Amino acid sequence: SQQGEEDPQALSIQEGENATMNCSYKTSINNLQWYRQNSGRGLVHLILIRSNEREKHSGRLRVTLDTSKKSSSLLITASRAADTASYFCATEGETSGSRLTFGEGTQLTVNP
Amino acid sequence: DTAVSQTPKYLVTQMGNDKSIKCEQNLGHDTMYWYKQDSKKFLKIMFSYNNKELIINETVPNRFSPKSPDKAHLNLHINSLELGDSAVYFCASSQLRPPGYGYTFGSGTRLTVV
C-alpha cells in the first residue's frame, strides 16, 4: 500500500470540537509535514516535524510523531467552519531525495 | 505577490493535442516540482528540478516533458494528450539546502481532456 496512509478518510464534527487525524508511513523519514487543501485550491503548508522531534505546536495545531510506530497525528483544537478542508500528511524520506510522498488525505468538515 | 504561480488555471482540450503549463516562483527556492492529483485527490510526484537540473523523473510517459529555463521557472509540456491525463497538476517549490522546510504549492491547473 501507499506511503502515508491516513485515517479517518472523512471526519465530520461540530464547531468548537477538536479534530484528530492520523497518518502512518512505511520508510525512514527526514521529516513529516502536514498540508491543508481547500476545495479547488492548492496545498498550504501547515507544520513540519523533524524525525528527532516528538511534538510540535503551531497556534491551534498540535502534531505528534512516533518514529517507532511510523505514525503521526494532527490535532486541531477548537475547530471552526473555516477549517473545513482536506488534510494531507507528507513525508520527506532519508533516502528518497528531494520529494514529498503524500498520504491519501482526510476530508474534514466542521459544521457551524 | 503570488509565491508560486502557474498558468493556465483551467485547460480543456481534445485528445491528441499538445499543451503546456507554465510555472514561476519568486521565493528564490532552488528546487521545483510537478505533482499530479487524480480524481481521488491522491498526489504523486512527476518531476523535480534543482537549479535547472532534473533530479527526479518518476515513471511518467515520455509524452510529458518538463523544461526549466532557469531556477525560477519550470514548465510542463504534454504531447498527444489522452483522456487519462485529465487531472489537476500542481507546481511547487522548496529550498533543498538546507533541508527540512515546507514546500510552497501553486494553485493548480485543472486539465480536462475530452
Interface residues (C-beta under 8 A of the other chain):
Chain A: Q2 N30 N31 Q33 Y35 Q37 R41 G42 L43 V44 H45 L48 R50 S86 F88 A90 E92 G97 S98 R99 L100 T101 F102 E104 G105
Chain B: V4 T31 Y33 K40 K41 F42 L43 K44 I45 S48 N50 I55 I56 F90 A92 S94 L96 P99 G100 Y101 G102 Y103 T104 F105 G106 S107 G108
